[in-house]
Amino acid sequence: MPNTSSAKKELRKANKRKEVNYRLKTHVKSLAKQLSVAIKEEKMGEASDINKKLQQAASKSSKSNIFHKNKAKRIISKAAKAVIKSK
């Protein structure tokens, strides 16, 4: 447990950041899963919309260091290839 008031505040800040980071990380993962389901069901319009949202979310999460920049690029590339392949 933190003893000083500044340490307590830092703990609160760290917990808030942890929640935001977790939310963004799970959002990217859920979008990836939604994309794969849309491709399997052959809903191309929906898949392209989800792909766009996935690219935006992955880019934002890499910008704020939630994902490493190379991992975000890999996620974006994999999604784009899947959409192109399914057409």
A tleap script that builds the chain and sets N, CA, C and O, in Angstrom:
source leaprc.protein.ff14SB
mol = sequence {
  NMET PRO ASN THR SER SER ALA LYS LYS GLU
  LEU ARG LYS ALA ASN LYS ARG LYS GLU VAL
  ASN TYR ARG LEU LYS THR HIE VAL LYS SER
  LEU ALA LYS GLN LEU SER VAL ALA ILE LYS
  GLU GLU LYS MET GLY GLU ALA SER ASP ILE
  ASN LYS LYS LEU GLN GLN ALA ALA SER LYS
  SER SER LYS SER ASN ILE PHE HIE LYS ASN
  LYS ALA LYS ARG ILE ILE SER LYS ALA ALA
  LYS ALA VAL ILE LYS SER CLYS
}
set mol.1.N position { 0.839 -1.188 0.000 }
set mol.1.CA position { 0.000 0.000 0.000 }
set mol.1.C position { 0.879 1.244 0.000 }
set mol.1.O position { 1.898 1.299 0.688 }
set mol.2.N position { 0.475 2.229 -0.772 }
set mol.2.CA position { 1.228 3.483 -0.785 }
set mol.2.C position { 1.023 4.244 0.530 }
set mol.2.O position { -0.055 4.215 1.123 }
set mol.3.N position { 2.058 4.904 0.955 }
set mol.3.CA position { 1.999 5.633 2.218 }
set mol.3.C position { 1.736 7.122 2.033 }
set mol.3.O position { 0.935 7.707 2.762 }
set mol.4.N position { 2.398 7.730 1.073 }
set mol.4.CA position { 2.238 9.171 0.886 }
set mol.4.C position { 1.038 9.473 0.012 }
set mol.4.O position { 0.546 8.614 -0.721 }
set mol.5.N position { 0.581 10.701 0.103 }
set mol.5.CA position { -0.601 11.086 -0.681 }
set mol.5.C position { -0.288 11.067 -2.177 }
set mol.5.O position { -1.148 10.717 -2.986 }
set mol.6.N position { 0.936 11.440 -2.546 }
set mol.6.CA position { 1.286 11.431 -3.966 }
set mol.6.C position { 1.342 10.000 -4.506 }
set mol.6.O position { 0.972 9.750 -5.653 }
set mol.7.N position { 1.805 9.066 -3.675 }
set mol.7.CA position { 1.842 7.664 -4.089 }
set mol.7.C position { 0.430 7.104 -4.239 }
set mol.7.O position { 0.168 6.287 -5.122 }
set mol.8.N position { -0.472 7.548 -3.376 }
set mol.8.CA position { -1.872 7.107 -3.473 }
set mol.8.C position { -2.506 7.622 -4.768 }
set mol.8.O position { -3.252 6.913 -5.444 }
set mol.9.N position { -2.183 8.882 -5.090 }
set mol.9.CA position { -2.713 9.460 -6.322 }
set mol.9.C position { -2.151 8.735 -7.544 }
set mol.9.O position { -2.887 8.458 -8.491 }
set mol.10.N position { -0.861 8.428 -7.529 }
set mol.10.CA position { -0.247 7.689 -8.634 }
set mol.10.C position { -0.901 6.327 -8.808 }
set mol.10.O position { -1.085 5.867 -9.935 }
set mol.11.N position { -1.254 5.679 -7.705 }
set mol.11.CA position { -1.936 4.385 -7.771 }
set mol.11.C position { -3.303 4.528 -8.429 }
set mol.11.O position { -3.693 3.705 -9.257 }
set mol.12.N position { -4.034 5.592 -8.049 }
set mol.12.CA position { -5.344 5.832 -8.666 }
set mol.12.C position { -5.200 6.075 -10.167 }
set mol.12.O position { -5.973 5.548 -10.967 }
set mol.13.N position { -4.206 6.875 -10.539 }
set mol.13.CA position { -3.974 7.164 -11.952 }
set mol.13.C position { -3.603 5.904 -12.728 }
set mol.13.O position { -4.068 5.692 -13.848 }
set mol.14.N position { -2.764 5.075 -12.122 }
set mol.14.CA position { -2.346 3.838 -12.777 }
set mol.14.C position { -3.536 2.908 -12.989 }
set mol.14.O position { -3.646 2.255 -14.026 }
set mol.15.N position { -4.424 2.852 -12.001 }
set mol.15.CA position { -5.603 1.990 -12.136 }
set mol.15.C position { -6.541 2.487 -13.231 }
set mol.15.O position { -7.113 1.686 -13.971 }
set mol.16.N position { -6.701 3.810 -13.338 }
set mol.16.CA position { -7.545 4.364 -14.404 }
set mol.16.C position { -6.958 4.069 -15.777 }
set mol.16.O position { -7.673 3.675 -16.698 }
set mol.17.N position { -5.636 4.265 -15.908 }
set mol.17.CA position { -4.982 3.995 -17.181 }
set mol.17.C position { -5.085 2.522 -17.549 }
set mol.17.O position { -5.274 2.176 -18.715 }
set mol.18.N position { -4.960 1.658 -16.544 }
set mol.18.CA position { -5.053 0.217 -16.773 }
set mol.18.C position { -6.425 -0.151 -17.329 }
set mol.18.O position { -6.525 -0.975 -18.239 }
set mol.19.N position { -7.480 0.454 -16.790 }
set mol.19.CA position { -8.834 0.180 -17.275 }
set mol.19.C position { -9.011 0.638 -18.725 }
set mol.19.O position { -9.592 -0.076 -19.542 }
set mol.20.N position { -8.509 1.824 -19.032 }
set mol.20.CA position { -8.643 2.355 -20.391 }
set mol.20.C position { -7.871 1.484 -21.374 }
set mol.20.O position { -8.375 1.157 -22.448 }
set mol.21.N position { -6.657 1.111 -21.007 }
set mol.21.CA position { -5.839 0.266 -21.873 }
set mol.21.C position { -6.503 -1.085 -22.105 }
set mol.21.O position { -6.517 -1.593 -23.226 }
set mol.22.N position { -7.052 -1.663 -21.045 }
set mol.22.CA position { -7.724 -2.962 -21.168 }
set mol.22.C position { -8.937 -2.846 -22.084 }
set mol.22.O position { -9.188 -3.725 -22.909 }
set mol.23.N position { -9.688 -1.754 -21.932 }
set mol.23.CA position { -10.880 -1.553 -22.750 }
set mol.23.C position { -10.518 -1.444 -24.229 }
set mol.23.O position { -11.184 -2.037 -25.078 }
set mol.24.N position { -9.464 -0.687 -24.538 }
set mol.24.CA position { -9.046 -0.536 -25.931 }
set mol.24.C position { -8.515 -1.846 -26.503 }
set mol.24.O position { -8.784 -2.181 -27.656 }
set mol.25.N position { -7.762 -2.583 -25.692 }
set mol.25.CA position { -7.190 -3.843 -26.165 }
set mol.25.C position { -8.297 -4.853 -26.467 }
set mol.25.O position { -8.253 -5.536 -27.490 }
set mol.26.N position { -9.286 -4.948 -25.581 }
set mol.26.CA position { -10.380 -5.889 -25.825 }
set mol.26.C position { -11.258 -5.430 -26.986 }
set mol.26.O position { -11.833 -6.256 -27.695 }
set mol.27.N position { -11.364 -4.106 -27.184 }
set mol.27.CA position { -12.146 -3.587 -28.309 }
set mol.27.C position { -11.520 -4.021 -29.637 }
set mol.27.O position { -12.229 -4.430 -30.557 }
set mol.28.N position { -10.204 -3.931 -29.732 }
set mol.28.CA position { -9.513 -4.348 -30.955 }
set mol.28.C position { -9.705 -5.846 -31.179 }
set mol.28.O position { -9.962 -6.286 -32.299 }
set mol.29.N position { -9.579 -6.616 -30.116 }
set mol.29.CA position { -9.740 -8.068 -30.245 }
set mol.29.C position { -11.163 -8.440 -30.658 }
set mol.29.O position { -11.358 -9.337 -31.478 }
set mol.30.N position { -12.157 -7.750 -30.091 }
set mol.30.CA position { -13.541 -8.059 -30.454 }
set mol.30.C position { -13.840 -7.663 -31.888 }
set mol.30.O position { -14.592 -8.351 -32.577 }
set mol.31.N position { -13.252 -6.548 -32.350 }
set mol.31.CA position { -13.434 -6.167 -33.752 }
set mol.31.C position { -12.820 -7.194 -34.689 }
set mol.31.O position { -13.393 -7.503 -35.734 }
set mol.32.N position { -11.660 -7.726 -34.324 }
set mol.32.CA position { -11.026 -8.754 -35.144 }
set mol.32.C position { -11.914 -9.994 -35.225 }
set mol.32.O position { -12.044 -10.611 -36.282 }
set mol.33.N position { -12.515 -10.345 -34.104 }
set mol.33.CA position { -13.398 -11.513 -34.091 }
set mol.33.C position { -14.664 -11.250 -34.922 }
set mol.33.O position { -15.119 -12.126 -35.658 }
set mol.34.N position { -15.224 -10.048 -34.799 }
set mol.34.CA position { -16.399 -9.687 -35.594 }
set mol.34.C position { -16.088 -9.728 -37.082 }
set mol.34.O position { -16.921 -10.139 -37.889 }
set mol.35.N position { -14.881 -9.298 -37.439 }
set mol.35.CA position { -14.474 -9.317 -38.840 }
set mol.35.C position { -14.414 -10.741 -39.365 }
set mol.35.O position { -14.892 -11.020 -40.465 }
set mol.36.N position { -13.834 -11.638 -38.590 }
set mol.36.CA position { -13.732 -13.023 -39.058 }
set mol.36.C position { -15.113 -13.669 -39.184 }
set mol.36.O position { -15.343 -14.467 -40.092 }
set mol.37.N position { -16.022 -13.331 -38.284 }
set mol.37.CA position { -17.388 -13.867 -38.372 }
set mol.37.C position { -18.094 -13.312 -39.606 }
set mol.37.O position { -18.784 -14.053 -40.306 }
set mol.38.N position { -17.932 -12.031 -39.877 }
set mol.38.CA position { -18.566 -11.415 -41.044 }
set mol.38.C position { -18.026 -12.012 -42.340 }
set mol.38.O position { -18.771 -12.180 -43.305 }
set mol.39.N position { -16.743 -12.329 -42.365 }
set mol.39.CA position { -16.154 -12.934 -43.561 }
set mol.39.C position { -16.675 -14.348 -43.750 }
set mol.39.O position { -16.971 -14.761 -44.872 }
set mol.40.N position { -16.788 -15.094 -42.653 }
set mol.40.CA position { -17.307 -16.466 -42.756 }
set mol.40.C position { -18.751 -16.484 -43.230 }
set mol.40.O position { -19.157 -17.385 -43.963 }
set mol.41.N position { -19.527 -15.486 -42.812 }
set mol.41.CA position { -20.930 -15.404 -43.219 }
set mol.41.C position { -21.093 -14.690 -44.565 }
set mol.41.O position { -22.211 -14.491 -45.040 }
set mol.42.N position { -19.970 -14.308 -45.170 }
set mol.42.CA position { -19.926 -13.670 -46.483 }
set mol.42.C position { -20.728 -12.366 -46.536 }
set mol.42.O position { -21.436 -12.104 -47.508 }
set mol.43.N position { -20.610 -11.555 -45.486 }
set mol.43.CA position { -21.230 -10.235 -45.455 }
set mol.43.C position { -20.140 -9.216 -45.768 }
set mol.43.O position { -19.514 -8.676 -44.856 }
set mol.44.N position { -19.914 -8.954 -47.038 }
set mol.44.CA position { -18.767 -8.157 -47.449 }
set mol.44.C position { -18.901 -6.679 -47.085 }
set mol.44.O position { -17.910 -6.044 -46.724 }
set mol.45.N position { -20.091 -6.132 -47.172 }
set mol.45.CA position { -20.274 -4.731 -46.792 }
set mol.45.C position { -19.990 -4.510 -45.320 }
set mol.45.O position { -19.310 -3.558 -44.935 }
set mol.46.N position { -20.522 -5.405 -44.506 }
set mol.46.CA position { -20.288 -5.328 -43.065 }
set mol.46.C position { -18.814 -5.566 -42.746 }
set mol.46.O position { -18.256 -4.923 -41.857 }
set mol.47.N position { -18.188 -6.485 -43.469 }
set mol.47.CA position { -16.775 -6.797 -43.229 }
set mol.47.C position { -15.889 -5.602 -43.536 }
set mol.47.O position { -14.934 -5.338 -42.806 }
set mol.48.N position { -16.189 -4.881 -44.601 }
set mol.48.CA position { -15.356 -3.720 -44.938 }
set mol.48.C position { -15.531 -2.604 -43.908 }
set mol.48.O position { -14.573 -1.896 -43.598 }
set mol.49.N position { -16.753 -2.438 -43.373 }
set mol.49.CA position { -16.965 -1.442 -42.320 }
set mol.49.C position { -16.199 -1.818 -41.053 }
set mol.49.O position { -15.558 -0.970 -40.432 }
set mol.50.N position { -16.269 -3.072 -40.681 }
set mol.50.CA position { -15.564 -3.538 -39.485 }
set mol.50.C position { -14.060 -3.422 -39.686 }
set mol.50.O position { -13.330 -3.077 -38.757 }
set mol.51.N position { -13.599 -3.708 -40.896 }
set mol.51.CA position { -12.170 -3.596 -41.195 }
set mol.51.C position { -11.692 -2.154 -41.004 }
set mol.51.O position { -10.610 -1.927 -40.464 }
set mol.52.N position { -12.479 -1.199 -41.437 }
set mol.52.CA position { -12.117 0.210 -41.275 }
set mol.52.C position { -12.044 0.581 -39.796 }
set mol.52.O position { -11.112 1.262 -39.368 }
set mol.53.N position { -13.027 0.132 -39.017 }
set mol.53.CA position { -13.023 0.408 -37.580 }
set mol.53.C position { -11.834 -0.262 -36.887 }
set mol.53.O position { -11.226 0.304 -35.979 }
set mol.54.N position { -11.519 -1.476 -37.334 }
set mol.54.CA position { -10.394 -2.209 -36.756 }
set mol.54.C position { -9.083 -1.493 -37.034 }
set mol.54.O position { -8.227 -1.405 -36.154 }
set mol.55.N position { -8.917 -0.984 -38.242 }
set mol.55.CA position { -7.697 -0.252 -38.583 }
set mol.55.C position { -7.556 1.001 -37.730 }
set mol.55.O position { -6.466 1.305 -37.246 }
set mol.56.N position { -8.645 1.724 -37.544 }
set mol.56.CA position { -8.607 2.935 -36.724 }
set mol.56.C position { -8.266 2.611 -35.274 }
set mol.56.O position { -7.431 3.278 -34.663 }
set mol.57.N position { -8.912 1.588 -34.727 }
set mol.57.CA position { -8.690 1.232 -33.328 }
set mol.57.C position { -7.270 0.731 -33.109 }
set mol.57.O position { -6.642 1.066 -32.105 }
set mol.58.N position { -6.758 -0.069 -34.040 }
set mol.58.CA position { -5.396 -0.584 -33.899 }
set mol.58.C position { -4.375 0.543 -34.006 }
set mol.58.O position { -3.383 0.550 -33.277 }
set mol.59.N position { -4.605 1.487 -34.897 }
set mol.59.CA position { -3.686 2.624 -35.035 }
set mol.59.C position { -3.671 3.487 -33.779 }
set mol.59.O position { -2.609 3.903 -33.315 }
set mol.60.N position { -4.851 3.752 -33.234 }
set mol.60.CA position { -4.928 4.557 -32.017 }
set mol.60.C position { -4.269 3.844 -30.842 }
set mol.60.O position { -3.595 4.475 -30.027 }
set mol.61.N position { -4.464 2.530 -30.755 }
set mol.61.CA position { -3.876 1.799 -29.635 }
set mol.61.C position { -2.363 1.709 -29.763 }
set mol.61.O position { -1.667 1.651 -28.748 }
set mol.62.N position { -1.843 1.697 -30.966 }
set mol.62.CA position { -0.385 1.688 -31.115 }
set mol.62.C position { 0.189 3.069 -30.826 }
set mol.62.O position { 1.298 3.190 -30.304 }
set mol.63.N position { -0.569 4.110 -31.165 }
set mol.63.CA position { -0.121 5.469 -30.906 }
set mol.63.C position { -0.002 5.731 -29.399 }
set mol.63.O position { 0.883 6.465 -28.961 }
set mol.64.N position { -0.889 5.133 -28.620 }
set mol.64.CA position { -0.853 5.318 -27.169 }
set mol.64.C position { -0.126 4.166 -26.466 }
set mol.64.O position { -0.271 3.983 -25.257 }
set mol.65.N position { 0.650 3.395 -27.222 }
set mol.65.CA position { 1.519 2.325 -26.690 }
set mol.65.C position { 0.766 1.217 -25.966 }
set mol.65.O position { 1.300 0.602 -25.043 }
set mol.66.N position { -0.457 0.962 -26.373 }
set mol.66.CA position { -1.176 -0.186 -25.835 }
set mol.66.C position { -0.702 -1.433 -26.560 }
set mol.66.O position { -0.459 -2.468 -25.939 }
set mol.67.N position { -0.571 -1.328 -27.884 }
set mol.67.CA position { 0.058 -2.367 -28.695 }
set mol.67.C position { 1.371 -1.814 -29.220 }
set mol.67.O position { 1.511 -0.606 -29.415 }
set mol.68.N position { 2.323 -2.688 -29.446 }
set mol.68.CA position { 3.554 -2.288 -30.116 }
set mol.68.C position { 3.185 -1.914 -31.547 }
set mol.68.O position { 2.251 -2.478 -32.117 }
set mol.69.N position { 3.912 -0.970 -32.125 }
set mol.69.CA position { 3.549 -0.482 -33.464 }
set mol.69.C position { 3.584 -1.588 -34.498 }
set mol.69.O position { 2.762 -1.595 -35.414 }
set mol.70.N position { 4.519 -2.526 -34.375 }
set mol.70.CA position { 4.581 -3.626 -35.340 }
set mol.70.C position { 3.405 -4.581 -35.180 }
set mol.70.O position { 2.899 -5.111 -36.170 }
set mol.71.N position { 2.964 -4.805 -33.945 }
set mol.71.CA position { 1.802 -5.665 -33.728 }
set mol.71.C position { 0.556 -5.028 -34.330 }
set mol.71.O position { -0.259 -5.716 -34.945 }
set mol.72.N position { 0.406 -3.722 -34.156 }
set mol.72.CA position { -0.751 -3.030 -34.731 }
set mol.72.C position { -0.730 -3.123 -36.246 }
set mol.72.O position { -1.765 -3.360 -36.869 }
set mol.73.N position { 0.438 -2.939 -36.841 }
set mol.73.CA position { 0.556 -3.062 -38.298 }
set mol.73.C position { 0.241 -4.476 -38.754 }
set mol.73.O position { -0.371 -4.666 -39.806 }
set mol.74.N position { 0.652 -5.471 -37.975 }
set mol.74.CA position { 0.379 -6.860 -38.310 }
set mol.74.C position { -1.118 -7.152 -38.248 }
set mol.74.O position { -1.651 -7.871 -39.093 }
set mol.75.N position { -1.795 -6.590 -37.240 }
set mol.75.CA position { -3.247 -6.763 -37.121 }
set mol.75.C position { -3.955 -6.144 -38.324 }
set mol.75.O position { -4.852 -6.753 -38.907 }
set mol.76.N position { -3.549 -4.934 -38.687 }
set mol.76.CA position { -4.160 -4.227 -39.815 }
set mol.76.C position { -3.929 -4.988 -41.117 }
set mol.76.O position { -4.845 -5.143 -41.925 }
set mol.77.N position { -2.708 -5.457 -41.312 }
set mol.77.CA position { -2.369 -6.177 -42.536 }
set mol.77.C position { -3.135 -7.482 -42.652 }
set mol.77.O position { -3.649 -7.820 -43.719 }
set mol.78.N position { -3.208 -8.207 -41.556 }
set mol.78.CA position { -3.923 -9.489 -41.549 }
set mol.78.C position { -5.400 -9.290 -41.876 }
set mol.78.O position { -5.984 -10.071 -42.628 }
set mol.79.N position { -6.001 -8.246 -41.314 }
set mol.79.CA position { -7.411 -7.973 -41.573 }
set mol.79.C position { -7.643 -7.576 -43.023 }
set mol.79.O position { -8.608 -8.020 -43.644 }
set mol.80.N position { -6.766 -6.746 -43.563 }
set mol.80.CA position { -6.916 -6.304 -44.954 }
set mol.80.C position { -6.771 -7.488 -45.914 }
set mol.80.O position { -7.523 -7.605 -46.881 }
set mol.81.N position { -5.804 -8.359 -45.641 }
set mol.81.CA position { -5.619 -9.539 -46.501 }
set mol.81.C position { -6.841 -10.455 -46.442 }
set mol.81.O position { -7.251 -11.014 -47.459 }
set mol.82.N position { -7.414 -10.607 -45.260 }
set mol.82.CA position { -8.595 -11.464 -45.120 }
set mol.82.C position { -9.774 -10.915 -45.908 }
set mol.82.O position { -10.507 -11.674 -46.541 }
set mol.83.N position { -9.960 -9.603 -45.872 }
set mol.83.CA position { -11.075 -8.996 -46.607 }
set mol.83.C position { -10.854 -9.139 -48.111 }
set mol.83.O position { -11.785 -9.465 -48.847 }
set mol.84.N position { -9.644 -8.899 -48.561 }
set mol.84.CA position { -9.334 -9.000 -50.008 }
set mol.84.C position { -9.489 -10.442 -50.480 }
set mol.84.O position { -10.037 -10.697 -51.552 }
set mol.85.N position { -9.012 -11.361 -49.689 }
set mol.85.CA position { -9.075 -12.785 -50.065 }
set mol.85.C position { -10.518 -13.280 -50.164 }
set mol.85.O position { -10.832 -14.116 -51.012 }
set mol.86.N position { -11.394 -12.766 -49.299 }
set mol.86.CA position { -12.768 -13.242 -49.286 }
set mol.86.C position { -13.606 -12.684 -50.432 }
set mol.86.O position { -14.682 -13.206 -50.723 }
set mol.87.N position { -13.122 -11.625 -51.084 }
set mol.87.CA position { -13.906 -11.025 -52.188 }
set mol.87.C position { -13.849 -11.859 -53.388 }
set mol.87.O position { -14.446 -11.515 -54.408 }
savepdb mol mol.pdb
quit
